[in-house]
Structures are given as structure tokens and as C-alpha cells.
Amino acid sequence: MGDRSPRSLGGRLTPAQLAFEASASVELIDELVDAGLIKRNEDGTHAPDDIARVRLAHALASGGITVADIAHEIDTGNMPFSEIPRMGIIPQATGRTFAEFAATFGSQGALLPDLYVAFGLGEPSPETAMRDHEEAALTAFLTVWSMVDERPELLLRAARIAGEGMRNLTAGTTDLFDEFGGSPPQRLRKGLSIEEAIAPSILQADMMNKLLTWLRERHQEHEVFERIVDFTQHSLERAGRMPPRQVDPPAIAFVDLSGFTERTARAGDELAAQDATSLQGLAQTAAAAHGGRVVKLLGDGVMLRFNNARDAAVAVRELMAAISAHGLPPAHSGIASGRFVVRDGDVYGHTVNLAARIAAHSGAGELLMSAAAAESLAGTGLISEDAGKVPLKGIPEPVGLVRIRG
């Protein structure tokens, strides 16, 4: 195990301290020094910034990339290795190992390895150096969720929600950087200086921190206020202080692009990715305009949920028109209304299955919905036509459908 004694004046680290905080070996650090990729001071110590550089070298080594390979990439201008600490990757070790940190939670500490996996991270070894933000975040997470319910399945579900959301955000942002040439290696290959090449990546870390704080606050406010308003309205209705609201069951809609597989085979994966991105943006706009939300993307389609079938039908017709206007393949759609289970942002139940089957039965440019759901369309300007009773896969009885126009 590496040296975990306090850092020297100015925060400098001995090779053993650096090895511990970077979760790497002293031998790798010596190799990096010999290759001139990191500097060792005259007193034998290293600057704290070397932690990020050594962590990156260790990660590269796990993929079979040697120190000589790293030096080659630096020499050819493909890797701004020395600038890594400026890109927001600045770990600060607490002096404890993962095993020691886990032990502070007693029996609950045994769940930590599974939580890391649920967060979408690799399970740390017992000797891994813990970082300050890591300990603070995990302590807060366990404290809050344990107040709600201490069962492991709840903690794991909460970790998956947070991990998947953060992974999608960071991976999607980084993919977008790469797609449009924003990564440091791509900018270096354009002939830009090191400072010019790394500028977006340096600013990105600060931007993401500000964006995450703001968006979390706004989304949390919206979700909390929405629930308070709903609870208060029901409470006042029960007390006779407000008239009862007319309650329509919620609705699920599936909107799929027709001929997507053939279009992908003909035009390539790049066009397919562009189509999916366009569909996501159009779906989010249409759903938000009518009190709905996108549940998830399905490659060539999207699943949406709404407060009622009326809003669903209006939004889906607008979405299908927007899909056509943007030159995407024509959409075919299905809507069903009724109860469903909402869990971890996803939805489950008979209504979901029924909507999916109706969408699969619809033809290009066609919106079908269950006849029961269509009863609430009066005043929308939409026209419904009887589409008969049809057998649908997985549904016990034939379902009465209507075709929606307008």
C-alpha cells in the first residue's frame, strides 16, 4: 500500500504518495519521469497536478498503451497530456482507502460495491484511494435515501437513476464535442495551438457544473411544485373548497418512423443518427406544448406520456406534421389511455403494451387510438373515423380503433 502521510509544504507529494492518490504504481511514475512526461522536483517530490496525469497514464496502460506510446502521441500533437489537470480532472484524496471508508457505514458499507456498479462506475478495489467529493457525495446519498427506506433495492434504484442520467448527459455532451471537432486532439490536428485546442474542454467543465446546478434546481422545483399543487387540489376538493376536477385517465403514445430500417440500409448509419436526434427534439417540443413528456427514445421511435388522451392526440398530430415538415420518413402512431405504473422515469402496464400494439398496427402517416380513448376528443378539431375492431398481438380481445385526422 502506498504512503498516505500528509503532503509536504505546498502540497507536493512523494512518489509513494502520488502512487496512492493516483491508484497507480511507483514503477509507472518512474517510467513517466524517465520519459520526461512528468517532472520530479529536486527534493524528489511531485506537484499535485501529476495525480491527473498519472491516473490517465494508468488508464491507458490498462488498455495496453505504453508510456512510449503516450510519448509518441504527444510528439505527434495528438494528446495534450500536460494539460489534463486543466480540464477539470483534479482528484483530491482523503487519505482513506475504499475499504476504510466503507467500514465507517457498518453493515451498510457492504452495499457500496453494488452502488458503484448501479451508478455506472467500476467497482473499486479495497485499496483504492478515496477522493473528497466522492466521500461527500456517497455519504449524502446514503444518508438521504436511508431516511426514506433502508432496503438495498431502493438505494440501488436511486443509484441507477442518478448514474444513467449523468452518464447520458456527459457521454452525449462529449460525443457532440467529438462530432463537431471540439475535442483537443481534433483541434490540434486543425493546426491550433495547445491553448486554443484545449480552451473548449477547459471551459466545458465549468459550464457543466453551472448547468447541472441550474437545471437540477429548476427541474426539482418543477417536480416538487407540481406534486404540491396536485396534492393541494385534491385536498381542497375533499374539503369541498374546490369543485371536483373531471378526471380523464392518462395516455401513452408511440410514434415510430416508417421504413427506418430500409432508409438506414440505403443511406447509412450517420443519417439514421441524425433522424433519431431530430425526432427526439421534435418529440420533446410537441410533448412539452401539451403537458406531456418523452419517456424514452426507441431508435426509430419515441414513447410519450400525457395527462389524458385529448392532449396526447393533439400533440401526436402536431409531432407527425413536424416530422413530415423536417423531411423525416413518415410516422405511424398509436395511443391508448388508462392506468399504468410509473417507476424510475419509465412506464409499465397494459396501457403501455396496448399503445405499442396499436402503433405497430398503424400504417405510414396514420394515427390510430383506442375507441375508448377517442371519446375525449370533442372540441379539439380532430376528426375520428371508425377503424374497426382488430386483433392485436398479446391483447386477449379485439380492440376497437379509430383513425385520427386533422
C-alpha positions in Angstrom: 0.0 0.0 0.0 1.3 3.5 -0.8 2.4 6.2 1.6 -0.7 8.1 2.9 1.2 10.5 5.1 0.2 14.3 4.8 1.6 16.1 1.8 4.6 18.3 2.2 4.6 22.1 2.2 3.0 23.4 -0.9 1.0 20.2 -1.5 3.9 18.3 -3.0 3.8 14.5 -3.0 6.4 11.8 -2.7 6.4 9.1 -5.4 4.7 6.8 -2.9 2.0 9.4 -2.0 1.5 10.1 -5.7 1.1 6.4 -6.4 -1.5 6.1 -3.7 -3.6 9.1 -4.7 -3.5 8.1 -8.4 -4.1 4.4 -7.7 -1.1 3.5 -9.7 2.4 2.0 -9.2 5.6 3.8 -8.3 7.1 2.0 -11.3 4.7 3.7 -13.7 5.5 7.0 -12.2 9.2 6.4 -12.6 8.6 5.5 -16.3 6.8 8.7 -16.8 9.6 10.7 -15.2 12.2 8.9 -17.3 10.3 9.6 -20.4 10.0 13.3 -19.5 6.2 13.2 -19.4 6.0 14.4 -15.7 8.6 16.2 -13.7 10.2 15.3 -10.4 11.4 18.1 -8.2 15.0 18.3 -6.9 13.7 17.1 -3.5 12.1 14.0 -5.1 8.5 15.2 -4.9 5.8 15.8 -7.4 3.2 18.5 -7.9 -0.5 17.7 -7.2 -1.3 18.2 -10.9 0.6 15.0 -11.6 -2.2 13.0 -10.0 -4.5 13.5 -13.0 -1.6 12.8 -15.5 -0.7 9.5 -13.7 -4.3 8.4 -13.5 -4.7 8.9 -17.2 -1.4 7.0 -17.9 -2.7 4.2 -15.7 -6.0 4.1 -17.6 -4.1 4.0 -20.9 -1.8 1.2 -19.6 -4.9 -0.9 -18.7 -5.7 -0.7 -22.4 -2.2 -1.9 -23.5 -0.9 1.6 -24.2 2.7 2.0 -23.0 4.5 5.1 -21.8 6.4 5.1 -25.1 3.1 5.1 -27.0 1.9 8.1 -24.9 5.2 9.9 -25.7 4.6 9.2 -29.4 1.1 10.7 -29.3 2.3 13.8 -27.5 5.2 14.2 -30.0 2.8 14.0 -33.0 0.4 16.5 -31.5 -2.4 14.1 -30.8 -2.5 14.3 -27.0 -2.2 17.4 -24.8 -1.0 15.2 -21.9 0.5 18.0 -19.8 -2.8 20.0 -19.9 -5.0 17.2 -18.5 -5.3 18.8 -15.0 -6.7 22.0 -16.5 -9.7 20.0 -18.0 -11.4 19.6 -14.6 -9.9 16.2 -13.7 -8.4 17.2 -10.3 -8.9 14.5 -7.7 -8.1 15.2 -4.1 -7.6 12.1 -1.9 -8.9 12.0 1.6 -6.2 9.6 2.9 -8.6 6.7 3.3 -8.9 3.6 1.2 -12.2 2.4 -0.2 -12.3 -0.4 2.4 -11.7 2.0 5.2 -14.4 4.4 4.0 -16.9 1.5 3.6 -16.2 0.3 7.1 -17.5 3.7 8.5 -21.0 2.7 7.4 -21.1 -0.6 9.3 -23.2 -3.3 7.6 -24.5 -0.8 5.1 -20.9 -0.5 3.7 -21.2 -3.9 2.1 -23.7 -2.4 -0.3 -21.2 0.2 -1.7 -19.6 -2.0 -4.4 -23.1 -2.7 -5.8 -23.9 1.0 -5.6 -20.8 1.9 -7.7 -22.0 -0.6 -10.4 -25.5 0.9 -10.3 -24.0 4.4 -10.7 -22.4 3.0 -13.9 -18.8 3.0 -12.4 -16.3 0.3 -11.9 -16.2 -1.4 -8.6 -13.2 -0.1 -6.7 -10.7 -2.4 -5.1 -10.3 -2.2 -1.3 -7.0 -0.3 -1.6 -8.4 2.4 -4.0 -7.7 5.9 -2.6 -11.0 7.7 -1.9 -11.5 11.3 -3.0 -13.1 14.1 -1.1 -16.0 14.8 -3.4 -16.6 11.0 -3.7 -16.8 10.5 0.1 -19.1 13.6 0.5 -21.4 12.5 -2.3 -21.8 8.9 -1.2 -22.3 9.9 2.5 -25.0 12.3 1.5 -26.6 9.7 -0.8 -26.7 7.0 1.8 -27.9 9.5 4.5 -30.9 10.8 2.4 -32.1 7.6 1.0 -31.7 5.7 4.2 -34.1 8.2 5.8 -36.7 7.2 3.2 -36.2 3.5 3.3 -33.1 1.4 4.1 -33.9 -1.5 1.8 -31.0 -2.1 -0.6 -33.3 -2.3 -3.6 -34.3 1.3 -3.1 -30.7 2.5 -2.8 -29.8 0.6 -6.0 -32.7 2.0 -7.9 -31.8 5.6 -6.8 -28.2 5.0 -7.9 -29.3 3.7 -11.3 -31.5 6.8 -11.9 -28.6 9.1 -11.0 -26.0 7.2 -12.8 -27.9 6.7 -16.1 -28.9 10.3 -16.2 -25.4 11.6 -15.6 -23.8 9.1 -17.9 -26.2 10.1 -20.7 -25.5 13.8 -20.1 -21.8 13.5 -20.0 -21.4 10.9 -22.8 -23.9 12.8 -25.0 -22.1 16.1 -24.5 -18.7 14.5 -25.2 -20.0 12.8 -28.3 -21.3 16.1 -29.5 -17.9 17.7 -28.9 -16.3 14.9 -31.0 -18.9 15.0 -33.7 -18.2 18.7 -34.4 -14.4 18.6 -33.8 -14.3 20.2 -30.3 -12.0 17.7 -28.6 -8.4 18.8 -28.0 -6.8 16.2 -30.4 -9.2 17.2 -33.2 -8.5 20.9 -32.7 -4.7 20.2 -32.6 -5.0 18.5 -35.9 -6.5 21.7 -37.3 -3.2 23.4 -36.6 -4.4 25.3 -33.5 -2.1 26.0 -30.6 -2.3 24.0 -27.4 -4.1 26.9 -25.7 -6.6 27.2 -28.5 -7.1 23.4 -28.7 -7.9 22.9 -25.0 -9.9 26.0 -24.4 -13.4 24.5 -25.0 -12.6 21.5 -22.9 -11.4 23.7 -20.0 -14.5 25.9 -20.2 -16.7 22.8 -20.6 -16.0 21.6 -17.0 -17.1 24.9 -15.5 -20.0 25.2 -17.9 -21.3 21.7 -17.0 -21.0 22.5 -13.3 -23.1 25.6 -13.6 -25.5 24.0 -16.0 -26.1 21.0 -13.7 -26.7 23.2 -10.7 -29.2 25.4 -12.5 -31.0 22.5 -14.3 -31.2 20.4 -11.1 -32.7 23.4 -9.2 -35.3 24.2 -12.0 -36.3 20.6 -12.6 -36.5 19.8 -8.9 -38.6 22.9 -8.3 -41.0 21.9 -11.2 -41.4 18.4 -9.9 -41.9 19.3 -6.3 -44.3 22.2 -7.1 -46.3 20.0 -9.5 -46.8 17.4 -6.8 -47.7 20.0 -4.1 -50.2 21.6 -6.4 -51.8 18.3 -7.3 -51.9 17.2 -3.6 -53.4 20.6 -2.6 -56.1 20.5 -5.2 -57.2 17.0 -4.2 -57.2 18.1 -0.5 -59.3 21.1 -1.2 -61.7 19.0 -3.3 -62.2 16.6 -0.5 -62.8 19.5 1.9 -65.5 20.9 -0.5 -63.5 24.1 -1.1 -62.9 23.3 -4.8 -65.2 21.7 -7.4 -64.1 18.1 -8.3 -62.0 18.0 -11.4 -63.1 15.9 -14.3 -60.6 13.1 -14.3 -59.6 11.6 -17.6 -57.2 8.7 -17.5 -53.6 9.3 -18.6 -52.4 8.2 -22.0 -49.4 6.6 -23.7 -48.4 7.3 -27.2 -45.8 5.6 -29.5 -44.6 7.4 -32.6 -42.4 5.4 -35.0 -40.7 6.4 -38.3 -41.8 4.2 -41.2 -39.3 2.5 -43.4 -36.5 3.4 -41.0 -34.5 0.1 -41.5 -34.6 0.4 -45.2 -33.6 4.1 -45.1 -30.7 3.2 -42.8 -29.5 0.4 -45.0 -29.7 2.7 -48.1 -28.3 5.9 -46.7 -26.1 4.7 -43.8 -25.9 4.9 -40.0 -25.0 8.6 -40.0 -28.3 9.6 -41.5 -30.1 7.3 -39.0 -28.4 9.0 -36.1 -29.4 12.4 -37.5 -33.0 11.2 -37.9 -33.1 9.9 -34.3 -31.7 13.2 -33.0 -34.3 15.2 -35.0 -37.1 13.0 -33.8 -36.1 13.5 -30.2 -36.1 17.3 -30.5 -39.4 17.4 -32.3 -41.0 15.0 -29.8 -39.8 17.0 -26.8 -41.2 20.2 -28.3 -44.6 18.7 -29.1 -44.9 16.9 -25.7 -44.0 19.9 -23.7 -46.5 22.1 -25.5 -49.3 19.8 -24.3 -48.3 18.9 -20.8 -46.6 15.6 -21.8 -43.1 14.2 -21.6 -40.9 11.9 -23.6 -40.5 8.7 -21.7 -37.7 7.3 -23.9 -36.3 7.0 -27.4 -36.6 3.7 -29.2 -34.2 4.1 -32.1 -36.6 4.7 -34.8 -39.4 5.8 -32.5 -40.3 7.5 -29.3 -42.6 6.8 -26.3 -44.5 9.7 -24.7 -46.9 10.0 -21.8 -49.7 12.6 -21.3 -52.2 13.6 -18.7 -55.1 12.5 -21.0 -55.9 11.1 -24.4 -57.0 14.5 -25.6 -53.6 16.1 -25.1 -51.9 13.0 -26.5 -53.9 13.1 -29.8 -53.3 16.8 -30.3 -49.6 16.6 -29.5 -49.0 13.5 -31.7 -50.8 15.1 -34.7 -48.5 18.1 -34.3 -45.5 15.9 -34.0 -46.4 13.9 -37.1 -46.8 17.1 -39.1 -43.4 18.4 -37.8 -41.8 15.1 -38.7 -43.1 15.5 -42.3 -42.1 19.1 -42.5 -38.5 18.3 -41.4 -38.1 15.7 -44.2 -38.0 12.7 -42.0 -39.7 9.4 -43.0 -43.5 9.5 -42.4 -44.5 8.5 -38.9 -47.1 6.0 -37.8 -48.5 6.3 -34.3 -50.7 4.7 -31.6 -52.4 6.0 -28.5 -54.1 4.2 -25.6 -55.4 5.6 -22.3 -55.7 4.0 -18.9 -53.7 3.3 -15.8 -50.1 2.5 -15.9 -47.2 2.2 -13.4 -44.5 4.9 -13.4 -41.2 3.7 -12.0 -37.8 5.3 -12.2 -39.0 7.5 -15.1 -40.2 4.6 -17.1 -43.8 3.3 -17.5 -45.2 -0.2 -17.4 -48.6 -1.9 -17.8 -51.4 -3.0 -20.1 -51.9 0.6 -21.4 -48.3 0.8 -22.5 -48.5 -2.6 -24.3 -51.8 -1.6 -25.9 -50.4 1.7 -27.2 -47.4 -0.1 -28.6 -49.5 -2.7 -30.4 -51.8 0.0 -31.9 -48.8 1.8 -33.2 -47.4 -1.3 -34.8 -50.8 -1.9 -36.5 -50.9 1.6 -37.9 -49.7 2.4 -41.4 -47.3 5.2 -42.6 -48.8 8.6 -41.9 -51.5 7.1 -39.8 -52.5 7.8 -36.2 -54.7 5.2 -34.5 -56.1 5.2 -31.0 -58.4 3.0 -29.0 -62.0 3.9 -29.4 -62.4 4.3 -25.6 -59.6 6.9 -25.6 -61.1 8.8 -28.5 -64.2 9.7 -26.6 -62.5 12.8 -25.1 -61.6 14.5 -28.5 -64.6 16.8 -28.7 -63.6 20.4 -29.4 -60.0 19.5 -30.5 -60.7 20.0 -34.2 -59.5 16.4 -34.8 -61.7 14.1 -36.8 -62.0 10.4 -35.8 -63.0 7.7 -38.2 -64.0 4.2 -37.2 -61.2 1.8 -38.0 -63.0 -1.4 -36.8 -62.3 -4.0 -34.2 -58.9 -5.6 -34.8 -56.9 -8.4 -33.1 -53.6 -7.2 -31.7 -50.7 -9.4 -30.7 -50.6 -10.1 -27.0 -54.0 -8.5 -26.4 -56.7 -11.0 -25.4 -59.7 -9.5 -27.1 -60.1 -7.5 -30.4 -59.7 -3.8 -29.8 -62.0 -1.1 -31.3 -59.8 1.5 -33.0 -60.4 4.9 -34.6 -58.2 6.8 -37.1 -57.4 10.4 -36.2 -57.2 13.1 -38.8 -57.0 16.9 -38.7 
